[in-house]
């Protein structure tokens, strides 16, 4: 833990560097009750930083635009974006901050339309039977910051808060029902491709007529459900042939084929060569 930066004292600052997961990363946390007129920047950081304004007010300058920010608001500065922020001279802010990153966090913030062009949000209460405030979630992280997996789990909870609080109902319902069915088909195949599944199984899962579901999928993707399933299986098989020493029979079973002959025939049709030839070709040393 460090309590100073550039000679300025903070109430609390901890450098965590929890970056084992590519999905959710937490690098630094802290809070500071600023002196009147305290400023930071202009600065460009390699990671995104989220500020929660507990009390007081200040201003943020980002992308050549200035924002007046007050208590019960949050502001986000994405990675690699220049920003400057300053506490009010009469009523300086106190804030908590987190340096964050990872694919899930970036996806959620994008869905919330929280970026360099829309960096400020009011603190709101998510809808639903169960939710906790953003302040409570951050406080949990601050109170037990030495427990990596606990902090990461709370960071996931923070992303759930953002989804509940800021992803509008318009966005949630803007996707057509047809597109939702297509996404369900793709997810079903990705999860169940190693099993003996058929188009009828997928239609039953979606609760739709097989021919209707097949037409929806073809219109959206340009391919059939059957062809997509086989292509996904072949891609998985190619990956296993390249990167593992598993037997061809094992790979056949692993990608949803009951016998090696049917698998080999399908693989040759897809790639132009047998599984053995494909493996030998990809394992040959480069000249």
C-alpha positions in Angstrom: 0.0 0.0 0.0 1.2 3.5 -0.8 -0.2 6.7 0.7 1.5 9.3 -1.5 1.8 10.2 -5.1 4.0 13.0 -6.4 4.3 14.2 -2.8 0.5 14.4 -2.3 -1.1 12.5 0.5 -4.0 10.3 -0.1 -6.5 8.9 2.5 -5.9 5.5 1.0 -4.2 4.0 -2.1 -3.4 0.3 -2.8 -1.6 -1.1 -5.9 -3.2 -4.5 -6.5 -2.2 -5.6 -10.0 -4.9 -8.3 -10.1 -4.5 -9.2 -13.8 -4.6 -13.0 -14.0 -7.9 -12.9 -15.8 -8.2 -11.5 -19.3 -11.9 -10.7 -18.5 -11.7 -8.6 -15.4 -8.7 -6.8 -14.1 -8.2 -4.6 -11.1 -4.9 -2.7 -10.8 -5.3 0.0 -8.2 -7.8 1.4 -5.8 -7.9 4.5 -3.6 -9.8 7.4 -2.2 -8.9 11.0 -1.6 -10.6 14.0 0.0 -9.0 16.7 -2.2 -7.6 20.0 -1.1 -9.4 23.1 -2.7 -8.3 23.4 -6.3 -6.3 20.1 -6.3 -5.8 19.1 -9.9 -4.4 16.1 -11.8 -3.1 16.0 -15.3 -3.2 16.5 -18.2 -2.4 12.8 -18.0 -2.6 9.7 -20.3 -2.9 6.4 -18.5 -2.4 2.9 -19.9 -5.5 1.7 -18.1 -9.0 2.9 -17.6 -9.9 4.7 -14.4 -13.3 5.0 -12.8 -14.0 7.8 -10.2 -16.9 7.7 -7.7 -17.6 11.2 -6.3 -18.7 10.8 -2.7 -19.0 14.5 -1.9 -18.1 17.9 -3.2 -17.6 18.9 -6.8 -15.1 19.5 -9.5 -14.5 19.4 -13.2 -13.2 17.0 -15.8 -11.7 18.1 -19.1 -11.5 15.3 -21.8 -11.7 15.3 -25.6 -11.7 19.1 -25.6 -14.9 19.2 -23.5 -15.4 20.2 -19.9 -17.8 18.6 -17.5 -19.0 19.9 -14.1 -19.2 17.0 -11.8 -20.7 16.7 -8.3 -21.4 14.2 -5.5 -23.3 11.1 -6.4 -21.8 11.0 -9.9 -19.1 8.9 -11.4 -16.7 9.7 -14.3 -14.6 7.3 -16.4 -11.4 8.0 -18.2 -10.6 5.3 -20.7 -7.0 4.0 -21.3 -4.8 6.1 -23.6 -7.1 9.1 -23.5 -5.7 12.5 -22.2 -7.7 14.0 -19.4 -7.4 16.7 -16.7 -9.5 17.0 -13.6 -9.7 19.5 -10.8 -11.4 19.9 -7.4 -13.7 22.8 -6.8 -12.0 25.7 -4.9 -15.0 26.2 -2.5 -16.3 22.6 -2.2 -13.6 20.2 -3.2 -14.6 16.7 -4.0 -13.8 13.5 -2.3 -13.7 10.4 -4.5 -12.9 6.8 -4.7 -11.1 5.5 -7.8 -10.3 2.1 -9.4 -7.9 1.4 -12.2 -9.7 -1.3 -14.2 -9.4 -3.3 -17.4 -10.3 -6.6 -19.1 -12.6 -7.7 -21.9 -15.7 -8.0 -19.8 -15.3 -4.6 -18.2 -14.7 -2.9 -21.6 -17.8 -4.7 -23.1 -20.0 -3.6 -20.1 -18.8 0.0 -20.2 -19.4 0.1 -23.9 -23.0 -1.3 -23.4 -23.5 1.5 -20.8 -22.3 4.1 -23.3 -19.6 5.2 -20.8 -16.6 6.4 -22.7 -14.5 9.4 -23.5 -17.4 11.1 -25.3 -19.9 10.3 -22.5 -17.7 10.0 -19.4 -20.1 11.0 -16.7 -23.1 9.2 -15.1 -25.4 9.9 -12.2 -25.3 7.3 -9.5 -28.6 5.4 -9.7 -30.2 2.3 -8.1 -30.4 -0.7 -10.4 -33.8 -2.3 -10.9 -34.5 -5.8 -9.5 -35.2 -7.6 -6.3 -31.6 -7.8 -5.3 -29.0 -5.1 -5.7 -26.4 -3.3 -3.7 -25.2 0.2 -4.1 -22.0 1.0 -6.0 -20.6 2.5 -2.8 -21.2 -0.7 -0.9 -19.5 -2.8 -3.7 -16.5 -0.5 -3.8 -16.3 -0.4 0.0 -16.1 -4.2 0.0 -13.1 -4.1 -2.3 -11.4 -1.4 -0.2 -12.0 -3.3 3.1 -10.6 -6.6 1.9 -8.2 -5.5 -0.9 -5.5 -8.1 0.0 -7.9 -10.9 -1.0 -7.5 -11.2 -4.8 -10.4 -13.5 -5.7 -12.7 -11.7 -3.4 -11.9 -8.4 -5.0 -12.3 -9.9 -8.5 -15.7 -11.3 -7.5 -16.8 -7.9 -6.3 -15.6 -6.4 -9.5 -17.8 -8.7 -11.4 -20.6 -7.6 -9.1 -19.8 -4.0 -10.0 -20.2 -4.9 -13.7 -23.5 -6.4 -12.9 -24.5 -3.1 -11.2 -23.5 -1.2 -14.3 -25.6 -3.5 -16.5 -28.6 -3.2 -14.3 -28.3 0.5 -13.7 -27.2 1.9 -17.1 -28.0 -0.5 -19.9 -31.3 1.0 -21.1 -34.5 -1.0 -21.6 -34.4 0.3 -25.2 -31.1 -1.4 -25.9 -32.2 -4.6 -24.2 -35.3 -4.8 -26.4 -33.8 -3.2 -29.5 -32.6 -6.6 -30.8 -35.3 -8.3 -32.7 -36.7 -11.5 -31.3 -35.4 -13.2 -34.4 -31.8 -12.1 -33.7 -32.2 -13.3 -30.1 -33.1 -16.7 -31.5 -30.1 -16.7 -33.7 -27.8 -15.9 -30.8 -29.4 -18.7 -28.8 -28.7 -21.2 -31.7 -25.0 -20.1 -31.8 -24.6 -20.3 -28.1 -26.3 -23.8 -28.0 -23.9 -25.1 -30.7 -20.8 -23.6 -28.9 -21.8 -25.3 -25.7 -23.1 -28.6 -27.0 -21.2 -29.3 -30.2 -19.3 -32.3 -28.6 -22.7 -34.0 -28.1 -24.9 -35.8 -30.6 -27.1 -32.8 -31.3 -29.4 -32.2 -34.2 -31.4 -29.2 -35.6 -34.5 -30.7 -34.0 -32.8 -30.5 -30.5 -32.0 -26.8 -31.1 -35.6 -26.1 -32.3 -37.0 -27.8 -29.2 -34.7 -25.6 -27.0 -36.0 -22.4 -28.7 -39.6 -23.6 -28.7 -39.9 -23.0 -32.4 -40.8 -25.0 -35.5 -37.7 -26.4 -37.1 -38.3 -25.0 -40.6 -39.1 -21.5 -39.2 -36.0 -21.5 -37.0 -33.8 -22.7 -39.9 -35.1 -19.9 -42.1 -34.4 -17.3 -39.4 -30.8 -18.5 -39.0 -30.2 -18.6 -42.8 -31.5 -15.1 -43.3 -29.3 -13.8 -40.5 -26.0 -15.7 -41.3 -26.2 -16.8 -44.9 -25.6 -20.4 -43.8 -27.7 -23.3 -42.4 -27.7 -24.5 -38.8 -26.4 -27.9 -39.9 -23.5 -26.3 -41.9 -22.7 -24.0 -39.0 -22.6 -26.9 -36.5 -20.4 -28.9 -38.8 -18.1 -26.0 -39.5 -17.7 -25.3 -35.7 -16.9 -29.0 -35.1 -14.3 -29.0 -37.8 -12.6 -25.8 -36.4 -12.5 -27.4 -33.0 -11.0 -30.6 -34.6 -8.4 -28.6 -36.5 -7.4 -26.9 -33.3 -7.0 -30.2 -31.4 -5.0 -31.8 -34.3 -2.6 -28.8 -34.3 -2.2 -28.3 -30.6 -2.6 -31.7 -28.9 -1.4 -35.2 -29.2 -4.8 -36.7 -28.7 -5.7 -39.7 -31.0 -7.9 -39.1 -33.9 -10.6 -41.3 -32.4 -10.5 -39.2 -29.2 -10.9 -36.0 -31.3 -13.8 -37.5 -33.2 -15.6 -38.2 -30.0 -14.7 -34.8 -28.6 -16.3 -32.9 -31.5 -19.5 -34.9 -31.6 -18.9 -37.9 -33.9 -19.7 -41.4 -32.8 -17.2 -43.1 -35.1 -13.8 -42.2 -36.6 -14.9 -43.1 -40.2 -17.8 -40.6 -40.3 -15.5 -38.0 -38.7 -12.7 -38.5 -41.1 -15.0 -38.3 -44.1 -16.5 -35.1 -42.8 -13.1 -33.6 -42.0 -11.7 -34.4 -45.5 -14.7 -32.8 -47.1 -14.2 -29.7 -45.0 -10.4 -29.3 -45.3 -9.5 -31.3 -48.4 -7.3 -33.8 -46.5 -7.6 -36.5 -43.9 -7.1 -35.8 -40.2 -3.8 -37.6 -40.2 -2.5 -35.7 -43.2 -3.7 -32.4 -41.7 -1.8 -33.1 -38.5 1.4 -34.1 -40.3 1.2 -31.0 -42.5 0.7 -28.6 -39.5 3.4 -30.4 -37.4 6.1 -30.3 -40.2 9.0 -28.0 -39.4 9.2 -24.8 -41.5 12.0 -24.9 -44.1 
